């Protein structure tokens, strides 16, 4: 039984074949790091923790070729999604963005363009550009929403508010672009009611997918310092599973679950270790839905 609408299911339905996502580092930076908004970054951010190519300066073309070769050899992969993953992937002059996104046009096996960014780094010109790929590709923008609570966003050092996420989501959804919302669960001091409020708020918005991230500590971050001082608690696996189920129960059954849990490279992960046991998390989520006798969407209230 399918308890939720997984990303794999969405890909099979859309492309009728297995599609692999290639995480890319286009060399963009972030206004929350370069001094425009802040020099501190979000409290959990370690840029080395992003894609496989984090910390490298390889040309995009080489990154794509290397990943495709690997995935073709290992999994007989045929189709691919170019996922602009590192840092803020709409934070550059429009010509630089066009040049970066256009790289995918040299690869006929690429079928999707996914762009991860902050909600305060988008405008009409950038949306026009991104929409221009929609005739040839499955186009998504994934916004780092994280929470619908401004107090939480402030504690995380995000340097944006929820109303900026709201505006970005609404503006983007008017285009031929699918909107994904990146959400962090297990945030210190956020109650179950806070999480449910974020879920119910997002469920009323024109989003096509949600990507879940379990709060975790990476090396060389402000969160690591807080964690080591005992100032921040991390979610246990059972707590996280409960929150993910609470959240999904309130989303539309049509909303794609782009990811159930984040993982992290071993060399930068401090805690909790369970996030890297992805299959175990998936099993626990299924067991929890079974125990509750619920599934994604049971408490969804269409607007
Ligand atoms: S917005 Fe993204 S890239 Fe920028 S500091 Fe936060 S997590 Fe890092």
py3Dmol code that shows the C-alpha trace and the ligand (Angstrom):
import py3Dmol

protein = """\
ATOM      1  CA  UNK A   1       0.000   0.000   0.000  1.00  0.00           C
ATOM      2  CA  UNK A   2       1.227   3.507  -0.830  1.00  0.00           C
ATOM      3  CA  UNK A   3       1.017   5.634   2.294  1.00  0.00           C
ATOM      4  CA  UNK A   4       2.316   8.731   0.565  1.00  0.00           C
ATOM      5  CA  UNK A   5       2.988  10.066  -2.927  1.00  0.00           C
ATOM      6  CA  UNK A   6       6.701   9.424  -3.273  1.00  0.00           C
ATOM      7  CA  UNK A   7       9.011  11.237  -5.640  1.00  0.00           C
ATOM      8  CA  UNK A   8       9.861   7.926  -7.335  1.00  0.00           C
ATOM      9  CA  UNK A   9       6.199   7.376  -8.053  1.00  0.00           C
ATOM     10  CA  UNK A  10       5.890  10.901  -9.474  1.00  0.00           C
ATOM     11  CA  UNK A  11       8.906  10.284 -11.741  1.00  0.00           C
ATOM     12  CA  UNK A  12       7.573   6.961 -12.992  1.00  0.00           C
ATOM     13  CA  UNK A  13       4.188   8.537 -13.676  1.00  0.00           C
ATOM     14  CA  UNK A  14       5.722  11.533 -15.466  1.00  0.00           C
ATOM     15  CA  UNK A  15       8.480   9.850 -17.474  1.00  0.00           C
ATOM     16  CA  UNK A  16       7.494   6.136 -17.533  1.00  0.00           C
ATOM     17  CA  UNK A  17      11.081   5.244 -16.689  1.00  0.00           C
ATOM     18  CA  UNK A  18      13.515   5.557 -13.821  1.00  0.00           C
ATOM     19  CA  UNK A  19      14.986   9.043 -13.654  1.00  0.00           C
ATOM     20  CA  UNK A  20      18.066   9.991 -11.632  1.00  0.00           C
ATOM     21  CA  UNK A  21      18.769  13.364 -10.101  1.00  0.00           C
ATOM     22  CA  UNK A  22      22.220  14.881 -10.504  1.00  0.00           C
ATOM     23  CA  UNK A  23      23.160  17.407  -7.800  1.00  0.00           C
ATOM     24  CA  UNK A  24      25.162  20.293  -9.260  1.00  0.00           C
ATOM     25  CA  UNK A  25      27.380  23.045  -7.960  1.00  0.00           C
ATOM     26  CA  UNK A  26      27.140  26.019 -10.329  1.00  0.00           C
ATOM     27  CA  UNK A  27      29.435  28.106  -8.128  1.00  0.00           C
ATOM     28  CA  UNK A  28      26.723  30.457  -6.870  1.00  0.00           C
ATOM     29  CA  UNK A  29      26.965  32.038  -3.463  1.00  0.00           C
ATOM     30  CA  UNK A  30      24.273  33.212  -1.061  1.00  0.00           C
ATOM     31  CA  UNK A  31      23.177  36.638   0.237  1.00  0.00           C
ATOM     32  CA  UNK A  32      23.060  35.140   3.710  1.00  0.00           C
ATOM     33  CA  UNK A  33      26.777  34.435   3.507  1.00  0.00           C
ATOM     34  CA  UNK A  34      28.316  37.067   1.259  1.00  0.00           C
ATOM     35  CA  UNK A  35      27.439  39.987   3.540  1.00  0.00           C
ATOM     36  CA  UNK A  36      24.386  41.232   1.614  1.00  0.00           C
ATOM     37  CA  UNK A  37      22.078  40.017   4.372  1.00  0.00           C
ATOM     38  CA  UNK A  38      24.575  38.428   6.714  1.00  0.00           C
ATOM     39  CA  UNK A  39      28.018  36.845   6.833  1.00  0.00           C
ATOM     40  CA  UNK A  40      26.990  34.128   9.264  1.00  0.00           C
ATOM     41  CA  UNK A  41      24.752  31.961   7.065  1.00  0.00           C
ATOM     42  CA  UNK A  42      21.929  29.851   8.451  1.00  0.00           C
ATOM     43  CA  UNK A  43      22.908  28.194  11.722  1.00  0.00           C
ATOM     44  CA  UNK A  44      22.852  24.712  10.142  1.00  0.00           C
ATOM     45  CA  UNK A  45      24.629  25.527   6.880  1.00  0.00           C
ATOM     46  CA  UNK A  46      27.927  23.968   5.872  1.00  0.00           C
ATOM     47  CA  UNK A  47      28.427  24.391   2.147  1.00  0.00           C
ATOM     48  CA  UNK A  48      30.496  21.188   2.019  1.00  0.00           C
ATOM     49  CA  UNK A  49      27.335  19.340   3.022  1.00  0.00           C
ATOM     50  CA  UNK A  50      25.524  20.090  -0.252  1.00  0.00           C
ATOM     51  CA  UNK A  51      25.941  18.036  -3.441  1.00  0.00           C
ATOM     52  CA  UNK A  52      28.658  15.563  -4.355  1.00  0.00           C
ATOM     53  CA  UNK A  53      30.379  18.454  -6.140  1.00  0.00           C
ATOM     54  CA  UNK A  54      30.342  20.827  -3.159  1.00  0.00           C
ATOM     55  CA  UNK A  55      33.766  22.331  -2.710  1.00  0.00           C
ATOM     56  CA  UNK A  56      34.855  21.586  -6.282  1.00  0.00           C
ATOM     57  CA  UNK A  57      35.261  24.070  -9.095  1.00  0.00           C
ATOM     58  CA  UNK A  58      34.591  21.603 -11.917  1.00  0.00           C
ATOM     59  CA  UNK A  59      32.735  23.044 -14.919  1.00  0.00           C
ATOM     60  CA  UNK A  60      29.030  22.179 -14.914  1.00  0.00           C
ATOM     61  CA  UNK A  61      29.443  20.145 -18.095  1.00  0.00           C
ATOM     62  CA  UNK A  62      32.083  17.965 -16.443  1.00  0.00           C
ATOM     63  CA  UNK A  63      29.927  17.518 -13.349  1.00  0.00           C
ATOM     64  CA  UNK A  64      27.028  16.341 -15.509  1.00  0.00           C
ATOM     65  CA  UNK A  65      29.185  14.015 -17.638  1.00  0.00           C
ATOM     66  CA  UNK A  66      30.879  12.472 -14.589  1.00  0.00           C
ATOM     67  CA  UNK A  67      27.569  11.840 -12.815  1.00  0.00           C
ATOM     68  CA  UNK A  68      25.865  10.480 -15.908  1.00  0.00           C
ATOM     69  CA  UNK A  69      28.722   8.052 -16.598  1.00  0.00           C
ATOM     70  CA  UNK A  70      28.597   6.814 -13.022  1.00  0.00           C
ATOM     71  CA  UNK A  71      24.809   6.427 -12.950  1.00  0.00           C
ATOM     72  CA  UNK A  72      24.693   4.746 -16.353  1.00  0.00           C
ATOM     73  CA  UNK A  73      27.383   2.228 -15.303  1.00  0.00           C
ATOM     74  CA  UNK A  74      25.965   1.551 -11.878  1.00  0.00           C
ATOM     75  CA  UNK A  75      22.193   1.676 -12.441  1.00  0.00           C
ATOM     76  CA  UNK A  76      21.713   1.551 -16.214  1.00  0.00           C
ATOM     77  CA  UNK A  77      20.236   5.025 -15.852  1.00  0.00           C
ATOM     78  CA  UNK A  78      18.721   6.542 -18.975  1.00  0.00           C
ATOM     79  CA  UNK A  79      17.131   9.860 -17.983  1.00  0.00           C
ATOM     80  CA  UNK A  80      18.292  12.565 -15.631  1.00  0.00           C
ATOM     81  CA  UNK A  81      17.262  15.652 -13.733  1.00  0.00           C
ATOM     82  CA  UNK A  82      19.753  18.496 -13.418  1.00  0.00           C
ATOM     83  CA  UNK A  83      19.402  19.669  -9.837  1.00  0.00           C
ATOM     84  CA  UNK A  84      21.047  23.011  -9.135  1.00  0.00           C
ATOM     85  CA  UNK A  85      21.656  22.315  -5.494  1.00  0.00           C
ATOM     86  CA  UNK A  86      24.556  24.207  -3.964  1.00  0.00           C
ATOM     87  CA  UNK A  87      23.886  27.497  -2.210  1.00  0.00           C
ATOM     88  CA  UNK A  88      21.317  29.889  -3.784  1.00  0.00           C
ATOM     89  CA  UNK A  89      20.783  28.976  -7.420  1.00  0.00           C
ATOM     90  CA  UNK A  90      18.987  32.120  -8.542  1.00  0.00           C
ATOM     91  CA  UNK A  91      21.470  34.464  -6.901  1.00  0.00           C
ATOM     92  CA  UNK A  92      23.458  35.771  -9.860  1.00  0.00           C
ATOM     93  CA  UNK A  93      23.011  38.167 -12.791  1.00  0.00           C
ATOM     94  CA  UNK A  94      20.462  36.932 -15.308  1.00  0.00           C
ATOM     95  CA  UNK A  95      23.074  36.193 -18.022  1.00  0.00           C
ATOM     96  CA  UNK A  96      25.071  34.054 -15.636  1.00  0.00           C
ATOM     97  CA  UNK A  97      21.911  32.158 -14.647  1.00  0.00           C
ATOM     98  CA  UNK A  98      20.997  31.618 -18.315  1.00  0.00           C
ATOM     99  CA  UNK A  99      24.485  30.380 -19.153  1.00  0.00           C
ATOM    100  CA  UNK A 100      24.410  27.924 -16.228  1.00  0.00           C
ATOM    101  CA  UNK A 101      20.921  26.537 -16.875  1.00  0.00           C
ATOM    102  CA  UNK A 102      21.613  26.361 -20.633  1.00  0.00           C
ATOM    103  CA  UNK A 103      24.339  23.777 -19.968  1.00  0.00           C
ATOM    104  CA  UNK A 104      21.611  21.145 -19.760  1.00  0.00           C
ATOM    105  CA  UNK A 105      20.680  21.741 -23.410  1.00  0.00           C
ATOM    106  CA  UNK A 106      23.819  19.838 -24.497  1.00  0.00           C
ATOM    107  CA  UNK A 107      22.500  16.672 -22.841  1.00  0.00           C
ATOM    108  CA  UNK A 108      19.439  15.158 -24.553  1.00  0.00           C
ATOM    109  CA  UNK A 109      18.984  12.651 -21.700  1.00  0.00           C
ATOM    110  CA  UNK A 110      18.241  15.433 -19.239  1.00  0.00           C
ATOM    111  CA  UNK A 111      14.489  15.713 -18.780  1.00  0.00           C
ATOM    112  CA  UNK A 112      14.171  17.941 -15.722  1.00  0.00           C
ATOM    113  CA  UNK A 113      15.506  21.240 -14.435  1.00  0.00           C
ATOM    114  CA  UNK A 114      15.243  21.610 -10.647  1.00  0.00           C
ATOM    115  CA  UNK A 115      16.471  24.761  -8.976  1.00  0.00           C
ATOM    116  CA  UNK A 116      16.943  25.172  -5.246  1.00  0.00           C
ATOM    117  CA  UNK A 117      16.885  28.714  -3.897  1.00  0.00           C
ATOM    118  CA  UNK A 118      15.843  31.157  -1.192  1.00  0.00           C
ATOM    119  CA  UNK A 119      12.382  32.763  -1.409  1.00  0.00           C
ATOM    120  CA  UNK A 120      13.898  36.258  -1.346  1.00  0.00           C
ATOM    121  CA  UNK A 121      16.094  35.623  -4.404  1.00  0.00           C
ATOM    122  CA  UNK A 122      13.524  35.517  -7.145  1.00  0.00           C
ATOM    123  CA  UNK A 123      11.919  38.166  -9.339  1.00  0.00           C
ATOM    124  CA  UNK A 124       9.891  38.379 -12.545  1.00  0.00           C
ATOM    125  CA  UNK A 125      12.903  38.382 -14.863  1.00  0.00           C
ATOM    126  CA  UNK A 126      14.310  35.241 -13.238  1.00  0.00           C
ATOM    127  CA  UNK A 127      10.907  33.545 -13.301  1.00  0.00           C
ATOM    128  CA  UNK A 128      10.562  34.424 -17.020  1.00  0.00           C
ATOM    129  CA  UNK A 129      13.931  32.804 -17.672  1.00  0.00           C
ATOM    130  CA  UNK A 130      13.164  29.665 -15.663  1.00  0.00           C
ATOM    131  CA  UNK A 131       9.711  29.329 -17.202  1.00  0.00           C
ATOM    132  CA  UNK A 132      11.300  29.446 -20.672  1.00  0.00           C
ATOM    133  CA  UNK A 133      12.635  25.895 -20.061  1.00  0.00           C
ATOM    134  CA  UNK A 134       9.206  24.493 -19.285  1.00  0.00           C
ATOM    135  CA  UNK A 135       8.421  23.546 -22.905  1.00  0.00           C
ATOM    136  CA  UNK A 136      11.334  21.092 -22.920  1.00  0.00           C
ATOM    137  CA  UNK A 137      11.820  20.085 -19.287  1.00  0.00           C
ATOM    138  CA  UNK A 138       9.987  19.275 -16.072  1.00  0.00           C
ATOM    139  CA  UNK A 139      10.783  22.515 -14.249  1.00  0.00           C
ATOM    140  CA  UNK A 140      10.694  22.948 -10.483  1.00  0.00           C
ATOM    141  CA  UNK A 141      11.839  25.644  -8.111  1.00  0.00           C
ATOM    142  CA  UNK A 142      12.429  24.410  -4.604  1.00  0.00           C
ATOM    143  CA  UNK A 143      12.190  27.180  -2.026  1.00  0.00           C
ATOM    144  CA  UNK A 144      13.829  26.984   1.382  1.00  0.00           C
ATOM    145  CA  UNK A 145      10.673  27.726   3.367  1.00  0.00           C
ATOM    146  CA  UNK A 146      11.721  25.730   6.454  1.00  0.00           C
ATOM    147  CA  UNK A 147       8.866  26.889   8.724  1.00  0.00           C
ATOM    148  CA  UNK A 148       5.809  29.142   8.663  1.00  0.00           C
ATOM    149  CA  UNK A 149       6.960  30.712  11.953  1.00  0.00           C
ATOM    150  CA  UNK A 150       9.053  33.852  11.761  1.00  0.00           C
ATOM    151  CA  UNK A 151      10.444  33.336  15.270  1.00  0.00           C
ATOM    152  CA  UNK A 152      11.882  29.993  14.126  1.00  0.00           C
ATOM    153  CA  UNK A 153      13.269  31.499  10.921  1.00  0.00           C
ATOM    154  CA  UNK A 154      14.990  34.155  12.978  1.00  0.00           C
ATOM    155  CA  UNK A 155      16.515  31.610  15.351  1.00  0.00           C
ATOM    156  CA  UNK A 156      17.836  29.715  12.346  1.00  0.00           C
ATOM    157  CA  UNK A 157      19.429  32.887  11.019  1.00  0.00           C
ATOM    158  CA  UNK A 158      17.530  32.624   7.739  1.00  0.00           C
ATOM    159  CA  UNK A 159      17.323  36.409   7.157  1.00  0.00           C
ATOM    160  CA  UNK A 160      13.923  36.095   5.468  1.00  0.00           C
ATOM    161  CA  UNK A 161      10.352  35.881   6.675  1.00  0.00           C
ATOM    162  CA  UNK A 162       7.524  33.507   5.926  1.00  0.00           C
ATOM    163  CA  UNK A 163       5.649  36.218   4.020  1.00  0.00           C
ATOM    164  CA  UNK A 164       8.554  36.283   1.544  1.00  0.00           C
ATOM    165  CA  UNK A 165       8.062  32.544   1.031  1.00  0.00           C
ATOM    166  CA  UNK A 166       4.371  33.142   0.538  1.00  0.00           C
ATOM    167  CA  UNK A 167       4.991  35.764  -2.152  1.00  0.00           C
ATOM    168  CA  UNK A 168       7.559  33.642  -3.961  1.00  0.00           C
ATOM    169  CA  UNK A 169       5.280  30.593  -3.960  1.00  0.00           C
ATOM    170  CA  UNK A 170       2.289  32.550  -5.263  1.00  0.00           C
ATOM    171  CA  UNK A 171       4.267  34.363  -7.952  1.00  0.00           C
ATOM    172  CA  UNK A 172       5.965  31.156  -9.133  1.00  0.00           C
ATOM    173  CA  UNK A 173       2.791  29.101  -9.233  1.00  0.00           C
ATOM    174  CA  UNK A 174       1.332  31.485 -11.833  1.00  0.00           C
ATOM    175  CA  UNK A 175       3.984  30.189 -14.248  1.00  0.00           C
ATOM    176  CA  UNK A 176       4.587  26.813 -15.823  1.00  0.00           C
ATOM    177  CA  UNK A 177       6.907  26.005 -12.952  1.00  0.00           C
ATOM    178  CA  UNK A 178       6.215  23.530 -10.154  1.00  0.00           C
ATOM    179  CA  UNK A 179       6.893  24.737  -6.643  1.00  0.00           C
ATOM    180  CA  UNK A 180       8.621  22.616  -4.021  1.00  0.00           C
ATOM    181  CA  UNK A 181       8.858  23.669  -0.373  1.00  0.00           C
ATOM    182  CA  UNK A 182      11.865  22.601   1.701  1.00  0.00           C
ATOM    183  CA  UNK A 183      10.803  22.167   5.317  1.00  0.00           C
ATOM    184  CA  UNK A 184      12.892  21.428   8.415  1.00  0.00           C
ATOM    185  CA  UNK A 185      11.358  19.259  11.130  1.00  0.00           C
ATOM    186  CA  UNK A 186      12.676  18.771  14.651  1.00  0.00           C
ATOM    187  CA  UNK A 187      13.560  22.410  15.116  1.00  0.00           C
ATOM    188  CA  UNK A 188      14.356  23.171  18.707  1.00  0.00           C
ATOM    189  CA  UNK A 189      11.388  24.707  20.528  1.00  0.00           C
ATOM    190  CA  UNK A 190       8.937  24.048  17.688  1.00  0.00           C
ATOM    191  CA  UNK A 191       6.009  22.120  19.108  1.00  0.00           C
ATOM    192  CA  UNK A 192       3.912  19.544  17.302  1.00  0.00           C
ATOM    193  CA  UNK A 193       1.227  22.256  16.992  1.00  0.00           C
ATOM    194  CA  UNK A 194       3.765  24.576  15.321  1.00  0.00           C
ATOM    195  CA  UNK A 195       4.634  21.863  12.806  1.00  0.00           C
ATOM    196  CA  UNK A 196       0.966  21.160  12.121  1.00  0.00           C
ATOM    197  CA  UNK A 197       0.395  24.874  11.585  1.00  0.00           C
ATOM    198  CA  UNK A 198       3.198  24.946   8.973  1.00  0.00           C
ATOM    199  CA  UNK A 199       1.699  21.867   7.282  1.00  0.00           C
ATOM    200  CA  UNK A 200      -1.806  23.301   7.187  1.00  0.00           C
ATOM    201  CA  UNK A 201      -0.516  26.650   5.925  1.00  0.00           C
ATOM    202  CA  UNK A 202       1.487  25.056   3.102  1.00  0.00           C
ATOM    203  CA  UNK A 203      -1.423  22.747   2.242  1.00  0.00           C
ATOM    204  CA  UNK A 204      -3.477  25.834   1.346  1.00  0.00           C
ATOM    205  CA  UNK A 205      -0.792  27.126  -1.036  1.00  0.00           C
ATOM    206  CA  UNK A 206      -0.215  26.180  -4.679  1.00  0.00           C
ATOM    207  CA  UNK A 207       2.737  23.877  -4.045  1.00  0.00           C
ATOM    208  CA  UNK A 208       3.402  20.657  -5.931  1.00  0.00           C
ATOM    209  CA  UNK A 209       5.867  19.049  -3.539  1.00  0.00           C
ATOM    210  CA  UNK A 210       7.420  19.089  -0.090  1.00  0.00           C
ATOM    211  CA  UNK A 211      10.964  18.073   0.755  1.00  0.00           C
ATOM    212  CA  UNK A 212      11.570  17.116   4.398  1.00  0.00           C
ATOM    213  CA  UNK A 213      14.785  17.736   6.244  1.00  0.00           C
ATOM    214  CA  UNK A 214      15.471  16.439   9.757  1.00  0.00           C
ATOM    215  CA  UNK A 215      17.327  18.994  11.814  1.00  0.00           C
ATOM    216  CA  UNK A 216      20.903  17.748  12.006  1.00  0.00           C
ATOM    217  CA  UNK A 217      24.247  19.136  12.983  1.00  0.00           C
ATOM    218  CA  UNK A 218      27.089  19.510  10.496  1.00  0.00           C
ATOM    219  CA  UNK A 219      30.681  20.343  11.380  1.00  0.00           C
ATOM    220  CA  UNK A 220      31.831  23.957  11.459  1.00  0.00           C
ATOM    221  CA  UNK A 221      28.370  25.429  11.845  1.00  0.00           C
ATOM    222  CA  UNK A 222      26.835  27.635  14.501  1.00  0.00           C
ATOM    223  CA  UNK A 223      24.478  24.762  15.228  1.00  0.00           C
ATOM    224  CA  UNK A 224      27.467  22.584  16.118  1.00  0.00           C
ATOM    225  CA  UNK A 225      28.605  25.106  18.723  1.00  0.00           C
ATOM    226  CA  UNK A 226      25.086  25.286  20.221  1.00  0.00           C
ATOM    227  CA  UNK A 227      24.791  21.497  20.214  1.00  0.00           C
ATOM    228  CA  UNK A 228      28.145  21.010  21.925  1.00  0.00           C
ATOM    229  CA  UNK A 229      27.168  23.525  24.611  1.00  0.00           C
ATOM    230  CA  UNK A 230      23.965  21.566  25.179  1.00  0.00           C
ATOM    231  CA  UNK A 231      21.856  24.510  24.021  1.00  0.00           C
ATOM    232  CA  UNK A 232      19.955  22.640  21.337  1.00  0.00           C
ATOM    233  CA  UNK A 233      18.160  19.298  21.262  1.00  0.00           C
ATOM    234  CA  UNK A 234      17.900  17.149  18.154  1.00  0.00           C
ATOM    235  CA  UNK A 235      14.899  14.992  17.278  1.00  0.00           C
ATOM    236  CA  UNK A 236      14.950  11.271  18.024  1.00  0.00           C
ATOM    237  CA  UNK A 237      13.983   9.045  15.098  1.00  0.00           C
ATOM    238  CA  UNK A 238      10.568   8.288  16.642  1.00  0.00           C
ATOM    239  CA  UNK A 239       9.823  11.995  17.167  1.00  0.00           C
ATOM    240  CA  UNK A 240      10.808  12.803  13.609  1.00  0.00           C
ATOM    241  CA  UNK A 241       8.682   9.988  12.192  1.00  0.00           C
ATOM    242  CA  UNK A 242       5.695  11.231  14.211  1.00  0.00           C
ATOM    243  CA  UNK A 243       6.142  14.772  12.878  1.00  0.00           C
ATOM    244  CA  UNK A 244       6.581  13.675   9.264  1.00  0.00           C
ATOM    245  CA  UNK A 245       3.354  11.671   9.482  1.00  0.00           C
ATOM    246  CA  UNK A 246       1.520  14.574  11.183  1.00  0.00           C
ATOM    247  CA  UNK A 247       2.690  16.806   8.330  1.00  0.00           C
ATOM    248  CA  UNK A 248       1.832  14.465   5.458  1.00  0.00           C
ATOM    249  CA  UNK A 249      -1.610  13.726   6.866  1.00  0.00           C
ATOM    250  CA  UNK A 250      -2.422  17.403   6.257  1.00  0.00           C
ATOM    251  CA  UNK A 251      -1.025  17.711   2.742  1.00  0.00           C
ATOM    252  CA  UNK A 252      -2.976  17.064  -0.401  1.00  0.00           C
ATOM    253  CA  UNK A 253      -2.652  13.440  -1.609  1.00  0.00           C
ATOM    254  CA  UNK A 254      -1.426  14.992  -4.902  1.00  0.00           C
ATOM    255  CA  UNK A 255       1.512  16.736  -3.242  1.00  0.00           C
ATOM    256  CA  UNK A 256       4.748  14.960  -4.147  1.00  0.00           C
ATOM    257  CA  UNK A 257       6.949  13.984  -1.214  1.00  0.00           C
ATOM    258  CA  UNK A 258      10.222  14.986  -2.787  1.00  0.00           C
ATOM    259  CA  UNK A 259      12.187  13.475   0.104  1.00  0.00           C
ATOM    260  CA  UNK A 260      11.284  11.942   3.462  1.00  0.00           C
ATOM    261  CA  UNK A 261      14.538  12.639   5.236  1.00  0.00           C
ATOM    262  CA  UNK A 262      17.796  14.386   4.500  1.00  0.00           C
ATOM    263  CA  UNK A 263      21.099  12.554   4.694  1.00  0.00           C
ATOM    264  CA  UNK A 264      24.576  13.986   5.095  1.00  0.00           C
ATOM    265  CA  UNK A 265      28.115  13.090   4.148  1.00  0.00           C
ATOM    266  CA  UNK A 266      29.727  11.087   6.960  1.00  0.00           C
ATOM    267  CA  UNK A 267      32.739  13.375   7.106  1.00  0.00           C
ATOM    268  CA  UNK A 268      30.646  16.434   7.987  1.00  0.00           C
ATOM    269  CA  UNK A 269      27.788  14.917  10.020  1.00  0.00           C
ATOM    270  CA  UNK A 270      27.992  15.399  13.798  1.00  0.00           C
ATOM    271  CA  UNK A 271      24.510  14.133  14.821  1.00  0.00           C
ATOM    272  CA  UNK A 272      22.046  12.452  14.744  1.00  0.00           C
ATOM    273  CA  UNK A 273      23.492   9.384  12.988  1.00  0.00           C
ATOM    274  CA  UNK A 274      20.055   7.893  12.251  1.00  0.00           C
ATOM    275  CA  UNK A 275      19.450  10.346   9.384  1.00  0.00           C
ATOM    276  CA  UNK A 276      21.811   8.285   7.215  1.00  0.00           C
ATOM    277  CA  UNK A 277      19.690   5.161   7.643  1.00  0.00           C
ATOM    278  CA  UNK A 278      17.244   6.298   4.988  1.00  0.00           C
ATOM    279  CA  UNK A 279      15.615   2.903   4.421  1.00  0.00           C
ATOM    280  CA  UNK A 280      14.985   2.493   8.161  1.00  0.00           C
ATOM    281  CA  UNK A 281      13.296   5.909   8.273  1.00  0.00           C
ATOM    282  CA  UNK A 282      11.076   4.993   5.303  1.00  0.00           C
ATOM    283  CA  UNK A 283      10.089   1.728   7.037  1.00  0.00           C
ATOM    284  CA  UNK A 284       9.344   3.536  10.305  1.00  0.00           C
ATOM    285  CA  UNK A 285       7.142   6.059   8.508  1.00  0.00           C
ATOM    286  CA  UNK A 286       5.172   3.254   6.849  1.00  0.00           C
ATOM    287  CA  UNK A 287       4.818   1.459  10.209  1.00  0.00           C
ATOM    288  CA  UNK A 288       3.625   4.656  11.866  1.00  0.00           C
ATOM    289  CA  UNK A 289       0.960   5.240   9.197  1.00  0.00           C
ATOM    290  CA  UNK A 290      -0.106   1.609   9.546  1.00  0.00           C
ATOM    291  CA  UNK A 291      -0.337   1.958  13.341  1.00  0.00           C
ATOM    292  CA  UNK A 292      -2.402   5.175  12.999  1.00  0.00           C
ATOM    293  CA  UNK A 293      -4.476   3.703  10.167  1.00  0.00           C
ATOM    294  CA  UNK A 294      -3.929   6.921   8.204  1.00  0.00           C
ATOM    295  CA  UNK A 295      -1.967   8.078   5.141  1.00  0.00           C
ATOM    296  CA  UNK A 296      -1.002  11.283   3.333  1.00  0.00           C
ATOM    297  CA  UNK A 297      -3.965  13.593   2.929  1.00  0.00           C
ATOM    298  CA  UNK A 298      -6.393  12.163   5.511  1.00  0.00           C
ATOM    299  CA  UNK A 299      -6.723  15.536   7.246  1.00  0.00           C
ATOM    300  CA  UNK A 300      -6.273  17.649   4.110  1.00  0.00           C
ATOM    301  CA  UNK A 301      -8.889  20.342   3.753  1.00  0.00           C
ATOM    302  CA  UNK A 302      -8.985  21.801   0.229  1.00  0.00           C
ATOM    303  CA  UNK A 303      -9.486  25.586   0.138  1.00  0.00           C
TER     304      UNK A 303
END
"""
ligand_1 = """\
8
LIG
S 20.277 30.106 2.481
Fe 21.140 28.107 1.952
S 23.224 28.529 1.204
Fe 22.487 30.376 2.248
S 23.314 30.192 4.311
Fe 21.243 29.340 4.350
S 21.447 27.128 3.943
Fe 23.393 28.158 3.400
"""
view = py3Dmol.view(width=600, height=400)
view.addModel(protein, "pdb")
view.setStyle({"model": 0}, {"cartoon": {"style": "trace"}})
view.addModel(ligand_1, "xyz")
view.setStyle({"model": 1}, {"stick": {}})
view.zoomTo()
view.show()
